[in-house]
Amino acid sequence: MTYSELGRTGIKVSRCCLGTMTWGSQNSEAEAHAQMDYALERGVNFWDTAEMYS
């Protein structure tokens, strides 16, 4: 996984982001947890938690 520094915070975030907008409507809670586990196992540490986009 490739990481980028988040501004000048010293925090490194994965260049790949996991979107969560459809969780709860198109995914079950169990499926969401499985997706998070899968992403974490591959080094993803950046979640997009926006509920909707304009």
mmCIF entry with sequence, helices, sheets and N, C-alpha, C, O atoms, coordinates in Angstrom:
data_MODEL
# 
_entry.id   MODEL 
# 
_entity.id                         1 
_entity.type                       polymer 
_entity.pdbx_number_of_molecules   1 
# 
_entity_poly.entity_id                      1 
_entity_poly.type                           'polypeptide(L)' 
_entity_poly.nstd_linkage                   no 
_entity_poly.nstd_monomer                   no 
_entity_poly.pdbx_seq_one_letter_code       MTYSELGRTGIKVSRCCLGTMTWGSQNSEAEAHAQMDYALERGVNFWDTAEMYS 
_entity_poly.pdbx_seq_one_letter_code_can   MTYSELGRTGIKVSRCCLGTMTWGSQNSEAEAHAQMDYALERGVNFWDTAEMYS 
_entity_poly.pdbx_strand_id                 A 
# 
loop_
_entity_poly_seq.entity_id 
_entity_poly_seq.num 
_entity_poly_seq.mon_id 
_entity_poly_seq.hetero 
1 1  MET n 
1 2  THR n 
1 3  TYR n 
1 4  SER n 
1 5  GLU n 
1 6  LEU n 
1 7  GLY n 
1 8  ARG n 
1 9  THR n 
1 10 GLY n 
1 11 ILE n 
1 12 LYS n 
1 13 VAL n 
1 14 SER n 
1 15 ARG n 
1 16 CYS n 
1 17 CYS n 
1 18 LEU n 
1 19 GLY n 
1 20 THR n 
1 21 MET n 
1 22 THR n 
1 23 TRP n 
1 24 GLY n 
1 25 SER n 
1 26 GLN n 
1 27 ASN n 
1 28 SER n 
1 29 GLU n 
1 30 ALA n 
1 31 GLU n 
1 32 ALA n 
1 33 HIS n 
1 34 ALA n 
1 35 GLN n 
1 36 MET n 
1 37 ASP n 
1 38 TYR n 
1 39 ALA n 
1 40 LEU n 
1 41 GLU n 
1 42 ARG n 
1 43 GLY n 
1 44 VAL n 
1 45 ASN n 
1 46 PHE n 
1 47 TRP n 
1 48 ASP n 
1 49 THR n 
1 50 ALA n 
1 51 GLU n 
1 52 MET n 
1 53 TYR n 
1 54 SER n 
# 
_struct_asym.id          A 
_struct_asym.entity_id   1 
# 
_struct_conf.conf_type_id            HELX_P 
_struct_conf.id                      HELX_P1 
_struct_conf.pdbx_PDB_helix_id       AA1 
_struct_conf.beg_label_comp_id       GLU 
_struct_conf.beg_label_asym_id       A 
_struct_conf.beg_label_seq_id        29 
_struct_conf.pdbx_beg_PDB_ins_code   ? 
_struct_conf.end_label_comp_id       GLU 
_struct_conf.end_label_asym_id       A 
_struct_conf.end_label_seq_id        41 
_struct_conf.pdbx_end_PDB_ins_code   ? 
_struct_conf.beg_auth_comp_id        GLU 
_struct_conf.beg_auth_asym_id        A 
_struct_conf.beg_auth_seq_id         29 
_struct_conf.end_auth_comp_id        GLU 
_struct_conf.end_auth_asym_id        A 
_struct_conf.end_auth_seq_id         41 
_struct_conf.pdbx_PDB_helix_class    1 
_struct_conf.details                 ? 
_struct_conf.pdbx_PDB_helix_length   13 
# 
_struct_conf_type.id          HELX_P 
_struct_conf_type.criteria    ? 
_struct_conf_type.reference   ? 
# 
loop_
_struct_sheet.id 
_struct_sheet.type 
_struct_sheet.number_strands 
_struct_sheet.details 
AA1 ? 2 ? 
AA2 ? 2 ? 
# 
loop_
_struct_sheet_order.sheet_id 
_struct_sheet_order.range_id_1 
_struct_sheet_order.range_id_2 
_struct_sheet_order.offset 
_struct_sheet_order.sense 
AA1 1 2 ? anti-parallel 
AA2 1 2 ? parallel      
# 
loop_
_struct_sheet_range.sheet_id 
_struct_sheet_range.id 
_struct_sheet_range.beg_label_comp_id 
_struct_sheet_range.beg_label_asym_id 
_struct_sheet_range.beg_label_seq_id 
_struct_sheet_range.pdbx_beg_PDB_ins_code 
_struct_sheet_range.end_label_comp_id 
_struct_sheet_range.end_label_asym_id 
_struct_sheet_range.end_label_seq_id 
_struct_sheet_range.pdbx_end_PDB_ins_code 
_struct_sheet_range.beg_auth_comp_id 
_struct_sheet_range.beg_auth_asym_id 
_struct_sheet_range.beg_auth_seq_id 
_struct_sheet_range.end_auth_comp_id 
_struct_sheet_range.end_auth_asym_id 
_struct_sheet_range.end_auth_seq_id 
AA1 1 TYR A 3  ? GLU A 5  ? TYR A 3  GLU A 5  
AA1 2 LYS A 12 ? SER A 14 ? LYS A 12 SER A 14 
AA2 1 LEU A 18 ? GLY A 19 ? LEU A 18 GLY A 19 
AA2 2 TRP A 47 ? ASP A 48 ? TRP A 47 ASP A 48 
# 
loop_
_atom_site.group_PDB 
_atom_site.id 
_atom_site.type_symbol 
_atom_site.label_atom_id 
_atom_site.label_alt_id 
_atom_site.label_comp_id 
_atom_site.label_asym_id 
_atom_site.label_entity_id 
_atom_site.label_seq_id 
_atom_site.pdbx_PDB_ins_code 
_atom_site.Cartn_x 
_atom_site.Cartn_y 
_atom_site.Cartn_z 
_atom_site.occupancy 
_atom_site.B_iso_or_equiv 
_atom_site.pdbx_formal_charge 
_atom_site.auth_seq_id 
_atom_site.auth_comp_id 
_atom_site.auth_asym_id 
_atom_site.auth_atom_id 
_atom_site.pdbx_PDB_model_num 
ATOM 1   N N  . MET A 1 1  ? 0.844   -1.173 0.000  1.00 0.00 ? 1  MET A N  1 
ATOM 2   C CA . MET A 1 1  ? 0.000   0.000  0.000  1.00 0.00 ? 1  MET A CA 1 
ATOM 3   C C  . MET A 1 1  ? 0.889   1.236  0.000  1.00 0.00 ? 1  MET A C  1 
ATOM 4   O O  . MET A 1 1  ? 1.922   1.271  0.669  1.00 0.00 ? 1  MET A O  1 
ATOM 5   N N  . THR A 1 2  ? 0.487   2.228  -0.741 1.00 0.00 ? 2  THR A N  1 
ATOM 6   C CA . THR A 1 2  ? 1.192   3.509  -0.779 1.00 0.00 ? 2  THR A CA 1 
ATOM 7   C C  . THR A 1 2  ? 0.489   4.473  0.158  1.00 0.00 ? 2  THR A C  1 
ATOM 8   O O  . THR A 1 2  ? -0.740  4.532  0.196  1.00 0.00 ? 2  THR A O  1 
ATOM 9   N N  . TYR A 1 3  ? 1.283   5.234  0.922  1.00 0.00 ? 3  TYR A N  1 
ATOM 10  C CA . TYR A 1 3  ? 0.727   6.188  1.884  1.00 0.00 ? 3  TYR A CA 1 
ATOM 11  C C  . TYR A 1 3  ? 1.213   7.592  1.558  1.00 0.00 ? 3  TYR A C  1 
ATOM 12  O O  . TYR A 1 3  ? 2.287   7.777  0.984  1.00 0.00 ? 3  TYR A O  1 
ATOM 13  N N  . SER A 1 4  ? 0.411   8.570  1.931  1.00 0.00 ? 4  SER A N  1 
ATOM 14  C CA . SER A 1 4  ? 0.774   9.980  1.789  1.00 0.00 ? 4  SER A CA 1 
ATOM 15  C C  . SER A 1 4  ? 0.610   10.647 3.140  1.00 0.00 ? 4  SER A C  1 
ATOM 16  O O  . SER A 1 4  ? -0.268  10.287 3.924  1.00 0.00 ? 4  SER A O  1 
ATOM 17  N N  . GLU A 1 5  ? 1.468   11.628 3.402  1.00 0.00 ? 5  GLU A N  1 
ATOM 18  C CA . GLU A 1 5  ? 1.356   12.364 4.654  1.00 0.00 ? 5  GLU A CA 1 
ATOM 19  C C  . GLU A 1 5  ? 0.181   13.330 4.553  1.00 0.00 ? 5  GLU A C  1 
ATOM 20  O O  . GLU A 1 5  ? -0.009  13.988 3.530  1.00 0.00 ? 5  GLU A O  1 
ATOM 21  N N  . LEU A 1 6  ? -0.598  13.407 5.619  1.00 0.00 ? 6  LEU A N  1 
ATOM 22  C CA . LEU A 1 6  ? -1.776  14.264 5.672  1.00 0.00 ? 6  LEU A CA 1 
ATOM 23  C C  . LEU A 1 6  ? -1.346  15.656 6.145  1.00 0.00 ? 6  LEU A C  1 
ATOM 24  O O  . LEU A 1 6  ? -1.223  15.922 7.340  1.00 0.00 ? 6  LEU A O  1 
ATOM 25  N N  . GLY A 1 7  ? -1.126  16.526 5.169  1.00 0.00 ? 7  GLY A N  1 
ATOM 26  C CA . GLY A 1 7  ? -0.655  17.874 5.489  1.00 0.00 ? 7  GLY A CA 1 
ATOM 27  C C  . GLY A 1 7  ? 0.651   17.825 6.254  1.00 0.00 ? 7  GLY A C  1 
ATOM 28  O O  . GLY A 1 7  ? 1.579   17.110 5.875  1.00 0.00 ? 7  GLY A O  1 
ATOM 29  N N  . ARG A 1 8  ? 0.719   18.594 7.342  1.00 0.00 ? 8  ARG A N  1 
ATOM 30  C CA . ARG A 1 8  ? 1.920   18.604 8.181  1.00 0.00 ? 8  ARG A CA 1 
ATOM 31  C C  . ARG A 1 8  ? 1.667   17.914 9.517  1.00 0.00 ? 8  ARG A C  1 
ATOM 32  O O  . ARG A 1 8  ? 2.352   18.189 10.502 1.00 0.00 ? 8  ARG A O  1 
ATOM 33  N N  . THR A 1 9  ? 0.683   17.020 9.547  1.00 0.00 ? 9  THR A N  1 
ATOM 34  C CA . THR A 1 9  ? 0.295   16.358 10.795 1.00 0.00 ? 9  THR A CA 1 
ATOM 35  C C  . THR A 1 9  ? 1.228   15.225 11.199 1.00 0.00 ? 9  THR A C  1 
ATOM 36  O O  . THR A 1 9  ? 1.282   14.852 12.371 1.00 0.00 ? 9  THR A O  1 
ATOM 37  N N  . GLY A 1 10 ? 1.961   14.676 10.239 1.00 0.00 ? 10 GLY A N  1 
ATOM 38  C CA . GLY A 1 10 ? 2.767   13.497 10.517 1.00 0.00 ? 10 GLY A CA 1 
ATOM 39  C C  . GLY A 1 10 ? 1.968   12.209 10.383 1.00 0.00 ? 10 GLY A C  1 
ATOM 40  O O  . GLY A 1 10 ? 2.516   11.117 10.539 1.00 0.00 ? 10 GLY A O  1 
ATOM 41  N N  . ILE A 1 11 ? 0.676   12.330 10.095 1.00 0.00 ? 11 ILE A N  1 
ATOM 42  C CA . ILE A 1 11 ? -0.192  11.158 9.918  1.00 0.00 ? 11 ILE A CA 1 
ATOM 43  C C  . ILE A 1 11 ? -0.085  10.691 8.475  1.00 0.00 ? 11 ILE A C  1 
ATOM 44  O O  . ILE A 1 11 ? -0.160  11.497 7.547  1.00 0.00 ? 11 ILE A O  1 
ATOM 45  N N  . LYS A 1 12 ? 0.091   9.391  8.289  1.00 0.00 ? 12 LYS A N  1 
ATOM 46  C CA . LYS A 1 12 ? 0.152   8.828  6.942  1.00 0.00 ? 12 LYS A CA 1 
ATOM 47  C C  . LYS A 1 12 ? -1.150  8.078  6.660  1.00 0.00 ? 12 LYS A C  1 
ATOM 48  O O  . LYS A 1 12 ? -1.578  7.218  7.429  1.00 0.00 ? 12 LYS A O  1 
ATOM 49  N N  . VAL A 1 13 ? -1.758  8.433  5.537  1.00 0.00 ? 13 VAL A N  1 
ATOM 50  C CA . VAL A 1 13 ? -3.010  7.790  5.134  1.00 0.00 ? 13 VAL A CA 1 
ATOM 51  C C  . VAL A 1 13 ? -2.796  7.049  3.823  1.00 0.00 ? 13 VAL A C  1 
ATOM 52  O O  . VAL A 1 13 ? -1.981  7.445  2.989  1.00 0.00 ? 13 VAL A O  1 
ATOM 53  N N  . SER A 1 14 ? -3.536  5.977  3.662  1.00 0.00 ? 14 SER A N  1 
ATOM 54  C CA . SER A 1 14 ? -3.423  5.187  2.435  1.00 0.00 ? 14 SER A CA 1 
ATOM 55  C C  . SER A 1 14 ? -3.931  5.992  1.251  1.00 0.00 ? 14 SER A C  1 
ATOM 56  O O  . SER A 1 14 ? -4.869  6.779  1.379  1.00 0.00 ? 14 SER A O  1 
ATOM 57  N N  . ARG A 1 15 ? -3.307  5.791  0.102  1.00 0.00 ? 15 ARG A N  1 
ATOM 58  C CA . ARG A 1 15 ? -3.731  6.480  -1.118 1.00 0.00 ? 15 ARG A CA 1 
ATOM 59  C C  . ARG A 1 15 ? -5.053  5.908  -1.618 1.00 0.00 ? 15 ARG A C  1 
ATOM 60  O O  . ARG A 1 15 ? -5.759  6.547  -2.398 1.00 0.00 ? 15 ARG A O  1 
ATOM 61  N N  . CYS A 1 16 ? -5.376  4.724  -1.174 1.00 0.00 ? 16 CYS A N  1 
ATOM 62  C CA . CYS A 1 16 ? -6.647  4.089  -1.505 1.00 0.00 ? 16 CYS A CA 1 
ATOM 63  C C  . CYS A 1 16 ? -7.621  4.351  -0.352 1.00 0.00 ? 16 CYS A C  1 
ATOM 64  O O  . CYS A 1 16 ? -7.280  4.146  0.813  1.00 0.00 ? 16 CYS A O  1 
ATOM 65  N N  . CYS A 1 17 ? -8.823  4.801  -0.680 1.00 0.00 ? 17 CYS A N  1 
ATOM 66  C CA . CYS A 1 17 ? -9.818  5.155  0.338  1.00 0.00 ? 17 CYS A CA 1 
ATOM 67  C C  . CYS A 1 17 ? -11.018 4.213  0.224  1.00 0.00 ? 17 CYS A C  1 
ATOM 68  O O  . CYS A 1 17 ? -11.423 3.843  -0.878 1.00 0.00 ? 17 CYS A O  1 
ATOM 69  N N  . LEU A 1 18 ? -11.576 3.832  1.359  1.00 0.00 ? 18 LEU A N  1 
ATOM 70  C CA . LEU A 1 18 ? -12.764 2.981  1.372  1.00 0.00 ? 18 LEU A CA 1 
ATOM 71  C C  . LEU A 1 18 ? -13.992 3.858  1.559  1.00 0.00 ? 18 LEU A C  1 
ATOM 72  O O  . LEU A 1 18 ? -14.141 4.491  2.604  1.00 0.00 ? 18 LEU A O  1 
ATOM 73  N N  . GLY A 1 19 ? -14.871 3.905  0.567  1.00 0.00 ? 19 GLY A N  1 
ATOM 74  C CA . GLY A 1 19 ? -16.113 4.668  0.654  1.00 0.00 ? 19 GLY A CA 1 
ATOM 75  C C  . GLY A 1 19 ? -17.164 3.905  1.434  1.00 0.00 ? 19 GLY A C  1 
ATOM 76  O O  . GLY A 1 19 ? -17.295 2.691  1.282  1.00 0.00 ? 19 GLY A O  1 
ATOM 77  N N  . THR A 1 20 ? -17.908 4.605  2.263  1.00 0.00 ? 20 THR A N  1 
ATOM 78  C CA . THR A 1 20 ? -18.887 3.943  3.136  1.00 0.00 ? 20 THR A CA 1 
ATOM 79  C C  . THR A 1 20 ? -20.314 4.443  2.916  1.00 0.00 ? 20 THR A C  1 
ATOM 80  O O  . THR A 1 20 ? -21.215 4.074  3.670  1.00 0.00 ? 20 THR A O  1 
ATOM 81  N N  . MET A 1 21 ? -20.535 5.275  1.897  1.00 0.00 ? 21 MET A N  1 
ATOM 82  C CA . MET A 1 21 ? -21.828 5.921  1.722  1.00 0.00 ? 21 MET A CA 1 
ATOM 83  C C  . MET A 1 21 ? -22.993 4.929  1.610  1.00 0.00 ? 21 MET A C  1 
ATOM 84  O O  . MET A 1 21 ? -24.091 5.222  2.083  1.00 0.00 ? 21 MET A O  1 
ATOM 85  N N  . THR A 1 22 ? -22.777 3.786  1.006  1.00 0.00 ? 22 THR A N  1 
ATOM 86  C CA . THR A 1 22 ? -23.883 2.856  0.765  1.00 0.00 ? 22 THR A CA 1 
ATOM 87  C C  . THR A 1 22 ? -24.137 1.908  1.941  1.00 0.00 ? 22 THR A C  1 
ATOM 88  O O  . THR A 1 22 ? -25.088 1.128  1.918  1.00 0.00 ? 22 THR A O  1 
ATOM 89  N N  . TRP A 1 23 ? -23.290 1.976  2.960  1.00 0.00 ? 23 TRP A N  1 
ATOM 90  C CA . TRP A 1 23 ? -23.495 1.074  4.094  1.00 0.00 ? 23 TRP A CA 1 
ATOM 91  C C  . TRP A 1 23 ? -24.800 1.418  4.795  1.00 0.00 ? 23 TRP A C  1 
ATOM 92  O O  . TRP A 1 23 ? -25.111 2.587  5.024  1.00 0.00 ? 23 TRP A O  1 
ATOM 93  N N  . GLY A 1 24 ? -25.547 0.395  5.125  1.00 0.00 ? 24 GLY A N  1 
ATOM 94  C CA . GLY A 1 24 ? -26.819 0.594  5.797  1.00 0.00 ? 24 GLY A CA 1 
ATOM 95  C C  . GLY A 1 24 ? -27.997 0.624  4.848  1.00 0.00 ? 24 GLY A C  1 
ATOM 96  O O  . GLY A 1 24 ? -29.135 0.410  5.267  1.00 0.00 ? 24 GLY A O  1 
ATOM 97  N N  . SER A 1 25 ? -27.741 0.888  3.559  1.00 0.00 ? 25 SER A N  1 
ATOM 98  C CA . SER A 1 25 ? -28.843 0.868  2.603  1.00 0.00 ? 25 SER A CA 1 
ATOM 99  C C  . SER A 1 25 ? -28.623 -0.188 1.521  1.00 0.00 ? 25 SER A C  1 
ATOM 100 O O  . SER A 1 25 ? -29.568 -0.859 1.105  1.00 0.00 ? 25 SER A O  1 
ATOM 101 N N  . GLN A 1 26 ? -27.394 -0.335 1.071  1.00 0.00 ? 26 GLN A N  1 
ATOM 102 C CA . GLN A 1 26 ? -27.096 -1.337 0.049  1.00 0.00 ? 26 GLN A CA 1 
ATOM 103 C C  . GLN A 1 26 ? -26.270 -2.488 0.603  1.00 0.00 ? 26 GLN A C  1 
ATOM 104 O O  . GLN A 1 26 ? -26.091 -3.506 -0.066 1.00 0.00 ? 26 GLN A O  1 
ATOM 105 N N  . ASN A 1 27 ? -25.774 -2.332 1.806  1.00 0.00 ? 27 ASN A N  1 
ATOM 106 C CA . ASN A 1 27 ? -24.960 -3.374 2.452  1.00 0.00 ? 27 ASN A CA 1 
ATOM 107 C C  . ASN A 1 27 ? -25.540 -3.652 3.836  1.00 0.00 ? 27 ASN A C  1 
ATOM 108 O O  . ASN A 1 27 ? -26.100 -2.765 4.481  1.00 0.00 ? 27 ASN A O  1 
ATOM 109 N N  . SER A 1 28 ? -25.399 -4.865 4.267  1.00 0.00 ? 28 SER A N  1 
ATOM 110 C CA . SER A 1 28 ? -25.775 -5.197 5.644  1.00 0.00 ? 28 SER A CA 1 
ATOM 111 C C  . SER A 1 28 ? -24.622 -4.812 6.573  1.00 0.00 ? 28 SER A C  1 
ATOM 112 O O  . SER A 1 28 ? -23.514 -4.544 6.107  1.00 0.00 ? 28 SER A O  1 
ATOM 113 N N  . GLU A 1 29 ? -24.874 -4.784 7.860  1.00 0.00 ? 29 GLU A N  1 
ATOM 114 C CA . GLU A 1 29 ? -23.813 -4.489 8.830  1.00 0.00 ? 29 GLU A CA 1 
ATOM 115 C C  . GLU A 1 29 ? -22.696 -5.526 8.733  1.00 0.00 ? 29 GLU A C  1 
ATOM 116 O O  . GLU A 1 29 ? -21.516 -5.182 8.810  1.00 0.00 ? 29 GLU A O  1 
ATOM 117 N N  . ALA A 1 30 ? -23.067 -6.784 8.564  1.00 0.00 ? 30 ALA A N  1 
ATOM 118 C CA . ALA A 1 30 ? -22.061 -7.849 8.451  1.00 0.00 ? 30 ALA A CA 1 
ATOM 119 C C  . ALA A 1 30 ? -21.188 -7.655 7.215  1.00 0.00 ? 30 ALA A C  1 
ATOM 120 O O  . ALA A 1 30 ? -19.975 -7.852 7.277  1.00 0.00 ? 30 ALA A O  1 
ATOM 121 N N  . GLU A 1 31 ? -21.799 -7.267 6.087  1.00 0.00 ? 31 GLU A N  1 
ATOM 122 C CA . GLU A 1 31 ? -21.025 -7.019 4.871  1.00 0.00 ? 31 GLU A CA 1 
ATOM 123 C C  . GLU A 1 31 ? -20.084 -5.830 5.055  1.00 0.00 ? 31 GLU A C  1 
ATOM 124 O O  . GLU A 1 31 ? -18.948 -5.862 4.582  1.00 0.00 ? 31 GLU A O  1 
ATOM 125 N N  . ALA A 1 32 ? -20.545 -4.789 5.734  1.00 0.00 ? 32 ALA A N  1 
ATOM 126 C CA . ALA A 1 32 ? -19.708 -3.613 5.987  1.00 0.00 ? 32 ALA A CA 1 
ATOM 127 C C  . ALA A 1 32 ? -18.497 -3.991 6.835  1.00 0.00 ? 32 ALA A C  1 
ATOM 128 O O  . ALA A 1 32 ? -17.379 -3.563 6.547  1.00 0.00 ? 32 ALA A O  1 
ATOM 129 N N  . HIS A 1 33 ? -18.710 -4.784 7.869  1.00 0.00 ? 33 HIS A N  1 
ATOM 130 C CA . HIS A 1 33 ? -17.594 -5.224 8.711  1.00 0.00 ? 33 HIS A CA 1 
ATOM 131 C C  . HIS A 1 33 ? -16.610 -6.080 7.912  1.00 0.00 ? 33 HIS A C  1 
ATOM 132 O O  . HIS A 1 33 ? -15.398 -5.966 8.090  1.00 0.00 ? 33 HIS A O  1 
ATOM 133 N N  . ALA A 1 34 ? -17.127 -6.923 7.046  1.00 0.00 ? 34 ALA A N  1 
ATOM 134 C CA . ALA A 1 34 ? -16.255 -7.757 6.210  1.00 0.00 ? 34 ALA A CA 1 
ATOM 135 C C  . ALA A 1 34 ? -15.430 -6.887 5.261  1.00 0.00 ? 34 ALA A C  1 
ATOM 136 O O  . ALA A 1 34 ? -14.255 -7.167 5.026  1.00 0.00 ? 34 ALA A O  1 
ATOM 137 N N  . GLN A 1 35 ? -16.042 -5.835 4.714  1.00 0.00 ? 35 GLN A N  1 
ATOM 138 C CA . GLN A 1 35 ? -15.318 -4.928 3.826  1.00 0.00 ? 35 GLN A CA 1 
ATOM 139 C C  . GLN A 1 35 ? -14.234 -4.173 4.585  1.00 0.00 ? 35 GLN A C  1 
ATOM 140 O O  . GLN A 1 35 ? -13.127 -4.006 4.074  1.00 0.00 ? 35 GLN A O  1 
ATOM 141 N N  . MET A 1 36 ? -14.538 -3.715 5.796  1.00 0.00 ? 36 MET A N  1 
ATOM 142 C CA . MET A 1 36 ? -13.529 -3.025 6.607  1.00 0.00 ? 36 MET A CA 1 
ATOM 143 C C  . MET A 1 36 ? -12.371 -3.954 6.942  1.00 0.00 ? 36 MET A C  1 
ATOM 144 O O  . MET A 1 36 ? -11.210 -3.556 6.848  1.00 0.00 ? 36 MET A O  1 
ATOM 145 N N  . ASP A 1 37 ? -12.673 -5.176 7.330  1.00 0.00 ? 37 ASP A N  1 
ATOM 146 C CA . ASP A 1 37 ? -11.625 -6.156 7.640  1.00 0.00 ? 37 ASP A CA 1 
ATOM 147 C C  . ASP A 1 37 ? -10.738 -6.397 6.426  1.00 0.00 ? 37 ASP A C  1 
ATOM 148 O O  . ASP A 1 37 ? -9.513  -6.437 6.540  1.00 0.00 ? 37 ASP A O  1 
ATOM 149 N N  . TYR A 1 38 ? -11.360 -6.556 5.275  1.00 0.00 ? 38 TYR A N  1 
ATOM 150 C CA . TYR A 1 38 ? -10.629 -6.802 4.027  1.00 0.00 ? 38 TYR A CA 1 
ATOM 151 C C  . TYR A 1 38 ? -9.694  -5.628 3.731  1.00 0.00 ? 38 TYR A C  1 
ATOM 152 O O  . TYR A 1 38 ? -8.524  -5.828 3.403  1.00 0.00 ? 38 TYR A O  1 
ATOM 153 N N  . ALA A 1 39 ? -10.212 -4.410 3.847  1.00 0.00 ? 39 ALA A N  1 
ATOM 154 C CA . ALA A 1 39 ? -9.404  -3.223 3.570  1.00 0.00 ? 39 ALA A CA 1 
ATOM 155 C C  . ALA A 1 39 ? -8.255  -3.089 4.573  1.00 0.00 ? 39 ALA A C  1 
ATOM 156 O O  . ALA A 1 39 ? -7.121  -2.818 4.178  1.00 0.00 ? 39 ALA A O  1 
ATOM 157 N N  . LEU A 1 40 ? -8.536  -3.273 5.852  1.00 0.00 ? 40 LEU A N  1 
ATOM 158 C CA . LEU A 1 40 ? -7.490  -3.161 6.874  1.00 0.00 ? 40 LEU A CA 1 
ATOM 159 C C  . LEU A 1 40 ? -6.376  -4.174 6.656  1.00 0.00 ? 40 LEU A C  1 
ATOM 160 O O  . LEU A 1 40 ? -5.200  -3.850 6.823  1.00 0.00 ? 40 LEU A O  1 
ATOM 161 N N  . GLU A 1 41 ? -6.736  -5.390 6.287  1.00 0.00 ? 41 GLU A N  1 
ATOM 162 C CA . GLU A 1 41 ? -5.741  -6.436 6.035  1.00 0.00 ? 41 GLU A CA 1 
ATOM 163 C C  . GLU A 1 41 ? -4.806  -6.061 4.881  1.00 0.00 ? 41 GLU A C  1 
ATOM 164 O O  . GLU A 1 41 ? -3.690  -6.571 4.787  1.00 0.00 ? 41 GLU A O  1 
ATOM 165 N N  . ARG A 1 42 ? -5.270  -5.168 4.011  1.00 0.00 ? 42 ARG A N  1 
ATOM 166 C CA . ARG A 1 42 ? -4.470  -4.748 2.860  1.00 0.00 ? 42 ARG A CA 1 
ATOM 167 C C  . ARG A 1 42 ? -3.842  -3.372 3.045  1.00 0.00 ? 42 ARG A C  1 
ATOM 168 O O  . ARG A 1 42 ? -3.260  -2.824 2.108  1.00 0.00 ? 42 ARG A O  1 
ATOM 169 N N  . GLY A 1 43 ? -3.958  -2.809 4.247  1.00 0.00 ? 43 GLY A N  1 
ATOM 170 C CA . GLY A 1 43 ? -3.273  -1.563 4.561  1.00 0.00 ? 43 GLY A CA 1 
ATOM 171 C C  . GLY A 1 43 ? -4.081  -0.298 4.398  1.00 0.00 ? 43 GLY A C  1 
ATOM 172 O O  . GLY A 1 43 ? -3.547  0.794  4.592  1.00 0.00 ? 43 GLY A O  1 
ATOM 173 N N  . VAL A 1 44 ? -5.367  -0.405 4.045  1.00 0.00 ? 44 VAL A N  1 
ATOM 174 C CA . VAL A 1 44 ? -6.198  0.788  3.908  1.00 0.00 ? 44 VAL A CA 1 
ATOM 175 C C  . VAL A 1 44 ? -6.512  1.322  5.306  1.00 0.00 ? 44 VAL A C  1 
ATOM 176 O O  . VAL A 1 44 ? -6.989  0.585  6.169  1.00 0.00 ? 44 VAL A O  1 
ATOM 177 N N  . ASN A 1 45 ? -6.239  2.615  5.518  1.00 0.00 ? 45 ASN A N  1 
ATOM 178 C CA . ASN A 1 45 ? -6.538  3.223  6.817  1.00 0.00 ? 45 ASN A CA 1 
ATOM 179 C C  . ASN A 1 45 ? -7.292  4.541  6.650  1.00 0.00 ? 45 ASN A C  1 
ATOM 180 O O  . ASN A 1 45 ? -7.318  5.361  7.567  1.00 0.00 ? 45 ASN A O  1 
ATOM 181 N N  . PHE A 1 46 ? -7.902  4.747  5.490  1.00 0.00 ? 46 PHE A N  1 
ATOM 182 C CA . PHE A 1 46 ? -8.581  5.983  5.144  1.00 0.00 ? 46 PHE A CA 1 
ATOM 183 C C  . PHE A 1 46 ? -10.002 5.647  4.708  1.00 0.00 ? 46 PHE A C  1 
ATOM 184 O O  . PHE A 1 46 ? -10.204 5.002  3.679  1.00 0.00 ? 46 PHE A O  1 
ATOM 185 N N  . TRP A 1 47 ? -10.989 6.085  5.491  1.00 0.00 ? 47 TRP A N  1 
ATOM 186 C CA . TRP A 1 47 ? -12.398 5.820  5.203  1.00 0.00 ? 47 TRP A CA 1 
ATOM 187 C C  . TRP A 1 47 ? -13.070 7.143  4.822  1.00 0.00 ? 47 TRP A C  1 
ATOM 188 O O  . TRP A 1 47 ? -12.856 8.161  5.479  1.00 0.00 ? 47 TRP A O  1 
ATOM 189 N N  . ASP A 1 48 ? -13.867 7.124  3.780  1.00 0.00 ? 48 ASP A N  1 
ATOM 190 C CA . ASP A 1 48 ? -14.697 8.272  3.406  1.00 0.00 ? 48 ASP A CA 1 
ATOM 191 C C  . ASP A 1 48 ? -16.071 8.018  4.016  1.00 0.00 ? 48 ASP A C  1 
ATOM 192 O O  . ASP A 1 48 ? -16.781 7.109  3.586  1.00 0.00 ? 48 ASP A O  1 
ATOM 193 N N  . THR A 1 49 ? -16.446 8.809  5.006  1.00 0.00 ? 49 THR A N  1 
ATOM 194 C CA . THR A 1 49 ? -17.688 8.557  5.742  1.00 0.00 ? 49 THR A CA 1 
ATOM 195 C C  . THR A 1 49 ? -18.817 9.532  5.383  1.00 0.00 ? 49 THR A C  1 
ATOM 196 O O  . THR A 1 49 ? -19.810 9.615  6.106  1.00 0.00 ? 49 THR A O  1 
ATOM 197 N N  . ALA A 1 50 ? -18.676 10.267 4.280  1.00 0.00 ? 50 ALA A N  1 
ATOM 198 C CA . ALA A 1 50 ? -19.741 11.188 3.857  1.00 0.00 ? 50 ALA A CA 1 
ATOM 199 C C  . ALA A 1 50 ? -21.024 10.404 3.619  1.00 0.00 ? 50 ALA A C  1 
ATOM 200 O O  . ALA A 1 50 ? -20.993 9.305  3.065  1.00 0.00 ? 50 ALA A O  1 
ATOM 201 N N  . GLU A 1 51 ? -22.144 10.968 4.037  1.00 0.00 ? 51 GLU A N  1 
ATOM 202 C CA . GLU A 1 51 ? -23.442 10.307 3.844  1.00 0.00 ? 51 GLU A CA 1 
ATOM 203 C C  . GLU A 1 51 ? -24.026 10.566 2.479  1.00 0.00 ? 51 GLU A C  1 
ATOM 204 O O  . GLU A 1 51 ? -24.815 9.764  1.981  1.00 0.00 ? 51 GLU A O  1 
ATOM 205 N N  . MET A 1 52 ? -23.650 11.683 1.858  1.00 0.00 ? 52 MET A N  1 
ATOM 206 C CA . MET A 1 52 ? -24.122 11.962 0.503  1.00 0.00 ? 52 MET A CA 1 
ATOM 207 C C  . MET A 1 52 ? -23.264 13.057 -0.120 1.00 0.00 ? 52 MET A C  1 
ATOM 208 O O  . MET A 1 52 ? -22.562 13.795 0.571  1.00 0.00 ? 52 MET A O  1 
ATOM 209 N N  . TYR A 1 53 ? -23.341 13.137 -1.411 1.00 0.00 ? 53 TYR A N  1 
ATOM 210 C CA . TYR A 1 53 ? -22.608 14.159 -2.148 1.00 0.00 ? 53 TYR A CA 1 
ATOM 211 C C  . TYR A 1 53 ? -23.604 15.008 -2.921 1.00 0.00 ? 53 TYR A C  1 
ATOM 212 O O  . TYR A 1 53 ? -24.643 14.520 -3.367 1.00 0.00 ? 53 TYR A O  1 
ATOM 213 N N  . SER A 1 54 ? -23.279 16.266 -3.070 1.00 0.00 ? 54 SER A N  1 
ATOM 214 C CA . SER A 1 54 ? -24.199 17.160 -3.788 1.00 0.00 ? 54 SER A CA 1 
ATOM 215 C C  . SER A 1 54 ? -24.120 16.949 -5.281 1.00 0.00 ? 54 SER A C  1 
ATOM 216 O O  . SER A 1 54 ? -24.825 17.617 -6.037 1.00 0.00 ? 54 SER A O  1 
# 
